[in-house]
């Protein structure tokens, strides 16, 4: 059986296990110009190695004990895990010891976790791509509160600015929700947006959008209604973005390119390139509290989260305890 056939079968298996909907006969392998379901690209983005996709099937029925609450006194790492359908929570200070999670958030039945963000009240916003919603978890709690579903179809990434505006990537657009709103107040389309995924913000409130369909990173200026292609070089399949708001460096995970590129904002060429371990996927940087500037990236090729000290591009820690397919990362002091 050739690789293409194996990947197509895996997509069908993922749909059956997770409950995610797709259109019959469509897959991530649809030829250029053919209709393809966003979910099929979501489940197995172009270039994802078969071993990663099969790991979703392998781990899909795993269960984990869930604490109702967790301490928020110090910096924490939140890891969305597609294969086990949970968000694992770790203490940042313990990363060098490859610690076990201090708590986990179990997704609702049929859910699959992706991007995460936290507002000023320290409510965790979690994208659930399979249930087409954003879920809210109060500070320190693993119990689901409010959900937002209006305007969403296969959402992936999320970010929240200083005005508490919520940004969600879905389909070929970015949906904006004013603070406290559960319905979109603005929809951003066009400008080359194709299949937007990971979102992040700089200190001025400009939004950075990894678009794996366009093989590009876009910027939505603060308060704007249209995006600009940054023209970043050396990208094959950009999936995640994170901005170090202190230094102005933009980290971009390049799935099929098997690397993480780091760009100085304003420059189109990478200042640093970190080799991947198969399929770099998610990325996050701490911008509030200590340890400010610590960066993480999750690699689906070996189910590992790598941690980097500020201004360093050599990992000081590798997190594998409890990780499966790290589809989202958030490092923050709640």
C-alpha positions, 0 to 999 in steps of 0.5 A, a space after each residue: 500500500 502506498 503512502 497516499 492510500 495509507 494517509 487517506 485511510 487514516 483520515 477516515 479512521 480519525 473521523 470515525 473515532 473523534 466524531 469529526 464530520 467530513 464530506 465523503 470521498 474528500 481528504 487532505 490528498 485532494 488534488 489542487 483545485 479539487 474540493 476538500 473538507 477543512 476537517 480533512 486538512 485539519 486532521 492530517 495536514 499536507 505532509 503529516 507523516 503516516 506514523 503521526 496520523 496513526 498515533 491518533 488512532 492508537 491513542 484515541 481511547 486512552 483515558 486520564 484522571 482529571 482534577 477539578 482544580 489546579 494551582 495558579 500561583 506560578 507559570 504553567 504549561 498547557 498542552 492540547 493533546 489531540 490523541 488523548 483528547 485532553 489538555 495537560 497542565 504542567 508546572 513550568 519550573 519542573 520542565 527540565 525533569 520531564 514531569 507528569 501533568 499536575 492536572 488535565 482537562 478532559 474534552 467533551 465527548 467527540 471533542 479534539 483540542 487545538 489552540 488556547 489563549 487566556 484573558 485578563 481574568 485568567 479564563 482559559 479559552 480552548 478551541 475544539 475543532 471537532 465540536 466547532 466551538 471555543 470552550 471557556 474554563 474559569 481560572 484554575 478549573 478543569 470544569 467547562 463553563 461557557 462555549 462559543 459556537 456562533 460563526 465557527 466551522 472547524 476552528 483551529 487557532 485563538 488569541 485574545 488582545 489587551 481589549 479582550 477581543 477574541 480572534 479565532 481562525 476557522 475555514 478561510 477566515 478570522 472571526 473576531 468577538 468583542 469582549 463578552 460576545 458569543 457572536 462574531 462582531 467582525 469577519 476577516 476574509 480575503 487578502 490571500 487567506 486560505 487555511 489560517 491556523 495558529 494565531 499570536 499577538 505582538 505588544 501593539 496588538 497586531 495579529 500574526 496568522 500562520 496559513 498552511 494553505 497559502 504557505 504564508 504568514 499574514 499580519 492583521 494590524 490592530 483594529 484593522 479589517 484586512 490582512 497583509 502577507 508578510 512575505 516570509 521566506 523559507 516556509 513550506 507549511 506554516 502551522 503555528 506562530 508565537 511572538 516574543 513581545 519583549 524582543 519582537 521575534 516571531 516563531 513559526 512552526 513549519 510542519 512539512 518543512 520540519 523546522 521552526 523559523 524565528 524572524 525578527 519582526 520586519 524582516 522576511 528572512 529567518 534569523 534562526 532556524 531550529 531543526 524539527 523532529 519530524 513535524 513541528 506543529 504548535 508553539 508558545 512563548 511566555 509574555 507575562 510574568 516569569 520566566 518571561 521569554 521562555 519558548 516551547 514548540 510541540 513536534 508531532 513527529 515524536 510527540 515531544 514538547 521542546 522548551 527553550 530559555 529566553 534568547 536561546 535556540 537550543 532546547 534545555 528540556 524535552 517534555 514527553 510525560 503524558 504528551 501525545 500529539 501536541 496540537 496546541 501550547 500555552 505557557 503563562 502565569 495565570 
